[in-house]
Structures are given as structure tokens and as C-alpha cells.
Amino acid sequence: MTGKKQSLPFDKRGGTIVLCRRLIESDNYQTLSTHARALMTLLQVHWRPDKPVDYGVREAEKRLVCNRKTAMKAFNLLIELLAKFIKAREFLA
């Protein structure tokens, strides 16, 4: 035995995502769909304190393995129920 700690293959970056118990037990979180909950975690993966999260519907479609309409519903649900957590960025047409 070498005594060297082996890293797990899925944790090469060494990061963690933490969900606050108060958030998980909140009524807003409990009413989210499974896609919206997964999307919230994906958004946290891309979060940095110095810039807005650049994550869109197309990326969500691929990662959540769903169609565009379901991904948009997940985004809208997060915007509606967790308005302080996520703000939609409006684009000029």
C-alpha cells in the first residue's frame, strides 16, 4: 500500500456543490419540477462571483436530455419561484 490518496475519476476538478438545507426544505424548492431542480444545480456549477452565469436553453436541453419546451419551462419556473436566485437576462431583438 502506497499511502497515497487516490482521487475518484468523477472528481478531477476537486469541486463541490452545496445545497443549503433551508433551501431544500423551502416551499419554493419543493414545488419545483425535477428538471428545474437539476437545472438549478447546473447553474451553480457555472456560477462565478465575478460574472453572470452564461447558460442557456440549448445547453440545458443537452444536459437535462429534454426538449426545448421543457428546458424553457424549467428556466421560467426558476425565474418565477426563485426570483432572487435567478434573473433572466433580456436580449435586444
N, C-alpha and C positions, 0 to 999 in steps of 0.2 A: 504494500500500500504506500503510495507516494505522499499522502497527506495534503495533496493539492486539491482544493475545492474545484469540482468540475461545474461549469455553468450549464444550465439547461439550454437545449437547442432553440427554444422559442423565446428566450430572454437574452438575446445577443446584445441588445441596446442597453439593458440594465434598468429600464424604466418601470414605473408602476402607475396605475390609475387608481385613485381612491375615491369612493363614493361615500359621502357623509351619511351616517345612519339617519339623521334628522331629515335629509333629503329623501332617502329611500322610504321612510315611513310617512312622508307627507301625502296629503290627499292628491295634490297635483301629480306627483310621480306615480301614485297608484292608479290613476286614471289614464296614464299613457299607454299607447299600444306597444307591443313588443318591438316593432320596427322603430318607434320613436325612442324607446329606451336604448336600443342598440345604436341608433344614430347619435344620441347624446354621448355615449361612450366614444364613438368615433370622433366626434367633435373635440372631446377632451384630449384625445391622442394628438390632435393637430394644434392644440392651444399653446400659445406662447404669450408671455406677459407684455411683450413689446409691440405686437401687431395683431390685427384682427385675424380670425380663423378664415382661411380661404378654402372652403369646402362646399361643393355644390351638389346639385341634384344628380348629375351624371355620375359623380364619384359615389354618392350614396346608393344609386341604383346598382352599381357593380359590387360594392362591398356588402350591401344588405341582400343581394340577389333577389331583387324585386323589380317591378315595372316603374316607369316614371311617375305614374299617378300615385302609387303607394309611397314612393320616396318624397313626393311633394306634400302628401298628407302628413307624413312624419315631421317634416320641417314645419309645416303650418301648425301642427299640434304643439311642438316645442315653442314656437313663437307665441302662440295663444296662451298656453298654460304656464310657461316659464319665461315670461316676458323679460324678467331681469337677467335671466341666464343667457338668452339668445336674442339678438336683434337682427332683423333682416336688413341686408344691405340693398338699397334701391339703386337700380341702374337706369341711366338715361337711355331712352329709346332713340 
